[in-house]
Amino acid sequence: MTALLTQRRTLQVLLSLGVLEFFGPIVRDASVTHLLNPAWVGHARFHLMWLLVFMAASGLANLVLVWKVADDRALWTAWAWQACNVLGFWGAAALADGYGGLIVDPEFHMTILGLNENLFTFVVLAALSLVTLGALTLRDRLPEVQRA
């Protein structure tokens, strides 16, 4: 199992799955639920569009790091970038009471296995991030000749 987890291709696949976190909000939030919501002030929509463009660029840059840069440090950089995004979600959730934020919008959100879609998605992404961190750490401990 350790050999499979530490193979570069396995890490690339894990990190590519993690990249989905950058594109999900674009699909879900570029609609009347958020970006095109007439109740939102124009400046709030501007900031969301800015964030969505940043997320798309981040996702594409991550894919380049994962698949086009042959250095293992690029895999670590992609992981750290993805971890920042996951931590950003959990930070926003933790601070929601302080700014009047809500994780759940019952009008638009669905549940998956009894959890709100945002919570479900970010629990899965956090778990994926931890598995990837473990695999990267194991790979770093292997002698260079054993790395595939």
C-alpha positions as CSV (number, residue, x, y, z in Angstrom):
1,M,0.0,0.0,0.0
2,T,2.8,2.4,0.9
3,A,4.4,1.8,-2.5
4,L,1.2,2.6,-4.3
5,L,0.5,5.8,-2.3
6,T,4.0,7.1,-2.8
7,Q,4.1,6.7,-6.6
8,R,4.1,10.0,-8.4
9,R,1.2,9.0,-10.6
10,T,-1.0,8.3,-7.5
11,L,-0.1,11.6,-6.0
12,Q,-0.9,13.3,-9.3
13,V,-4.3,11.7,-9.3
14,L,-5.0,12.6,-5.6
15,L,-4.0,16.2,-6.2
16,S,-6.1,16.3,-9.4
17,L,-9.1,15.2,-7.4
18,G,-8.3,18.0,-5.0
19,V,-8.2,20.5,-7.8
20,L,-12.0,20.0,-8.2
21,E,-12.4,22.3,-5.1
22,F,-11.4,25.2,-7.3
23,F,-14.0,24.6,-10.0
24,G,-17.0,23.5,-7.9
25,P,-17.8,27.0,-6.7
26,I,-17.7,28.3,-10.2
27,V,-20.3,25.8,-11.3
28,R,-22.5,26.3,-8.3
29,D,-22.1,30.0,-7.5
30,A,-22.2,31.6,-11.0
31,S,-26.0,31.5,-10.9
32,V,-29.0,33.2,-9.2
33,T,-27.9,31.7,-5.9
34,H,-24.9,34.0,-5.7
35,L,-23.4,35.9,-8.6
36,L,-26.6,36.7,-10.4
37,N,-28.7,37.1,-7.3
38,P,-30.6,40.5,-7.7
39,A,-30.6,40.9,-3.9
40,W,-26.8,41.1,-3.8
41,V,-25.3,44.6,-4.2
42,G,-23.1,45.0,-7.2
43,H,-20.0,45.4,-5.2
44,A,-20.5,42.0,-3.5
45,R,-21.1,40.4,-6.9
46,F,-17.8,42.0,-8.1
47,H,-15.9,40.5,-5.3
48,L,-17.5,37.1,-6.0
49,M,-16.6,37.3,-9.7
50,W,-13.0,38.2,-8.7
51,L,-12.9,35.2,-6.4
52,L,-14.3,32.9,-9.1
53,V,-11.7,34.0,-11.6
54,F,-9.0,33.6,-9.0
55,M,-10.3,30.1,-8.3
56,A,-10.3,29.1,-12.0
57,A,-6.8,30.4,-12.4
58,S,-5.7,28.6,-9.2
59,G,-7.2,25.3,-10.5
60,L,-5.5,25.6,-13.8
61,A,-2.1,26.6,-12.2
62,N,-2.5,23.6,-9.8
63,L,-3.0,21.2,-12.8
64,V,0.2,22.6,-14.4
65,L,2.1,22.1,-11.2
66,V,0.8,18.6,-10.8
67,W,1.2,17.3,-14.4
68,K,3.8,19.5,-16.1
69,V,6.5,20.2,-13.5
70,A,8.7,17.2,-12.9
71,D,9.9,18.3,-9.5
72,D,8.4,16.9,-6.3
73,R,8.4,20.3,-4.8
74,A,5.7,21.2,-7.3
75,L,3.5,18.5,-5.8
76,W,4.0,20.0,-2.3
77,T,3.2,23.5,-3.6
78,A,0.0,22.2,-5.3
79,W,-1.0,20.5,-2.0
80,A,-0.3,23.6,0.1
81,W,-2.4,25.7,-2.3
82,Q,-5.3,23.3,-2.1
83,A,-5.0,23.1,1.7
84,C,-5.2,26.9,1.9
85,N,-8.5,26.8,0.0
86,V,-9.9,24.1,2.3
87,L,-8.7,26.0,5.4
88,G,-10.3,29.1,3.9
89,F,-13.7,27.4,3.9
90,W,-13.4,26.1,7.4
91,G,-12.1,29.5,8.6
92,A,-15.1,31.2,7.0
93,A,-17.4,28.6,8.7
94,A,-15.7,29.2,12.1
95,L,-16.0,33.0,11.8
96,A,-19.6,33.0,10.3
97,D,-21.3,34.2,13.5
98,G,-19.0,37.2,13.6
99,Y,-20.0,38.5,10.1
100,G,-23.5,37.1,9.8
101,G,-22.6,34.4,7.4
102,L,-24.4,31.1,6.8
103,I,-23.0,27.9,5.4
104,V,-26.4,26.6,4.5
105,D,-28.9,28.3,2.1
106,P,-32.0,26.1,2.4
107,E,-33.6,27.6,-0.7
108,F,-30.7,26.4,-3.0
109,H,-28.6,23.8,-1.2
110,M,-29.1,20.1,-1.3
111,T,-28.1,17.5,1.3
112,I,-25.8,14.6,0.6
113,L,-25.9,11.7,3.1
114,G,-27.7,13.9,5.5
115,L,-25.2,16.8,5.3
116,N,-25.4,20.1,3.6
117,E,-23.6,20.0,0.2
118,N,-21.0,22.4,1.4
119,L,-20.2,20.5,4.6
120,F,-20.2,17.2,2.8
121,T,-17.9,18.5,0.0
122,F,-15.4,20.1,2.4
123,V,-15.3,17.1,4.8
124,V,-14.4,15.0,1.8
125,L,-11.9,17.5,0.5
126,A,-10.3,17.8,4.0
127,A,-10.0,14.0,4.2
128,L,-8.5,13.9,0.7
129,S,-6.0,16.6,1.7
130,L,-4.9,14.6,4.7
131,V,-4.5,11.4,2.7
132,T,-2.4,13.3,0.1
133,L,-0.4,15.0,2.9
134,G,0.4,11.5,4.3
135,A,1.3,10.1,0.9
136,L,3.6,13.1,0.2
137,T,5.3,12.7,3.6
138,L,5.8,9.0,3.0
139,R,7.3,9.7,-0.4
140,D,9.7,12.3,1.0
141,R,11.0,9.6,3.5
142,L,11.8,7.2,0.7
143,P,15.3,7.0,-0.7
144,E,15.5,8.7,-4.1
145,V,16.0,5.4,-5.9
146,Q,12.7,4.0,-4.6
147,R,10.5,6.8,-5.8
148,A,8.5,6.0,-8.9
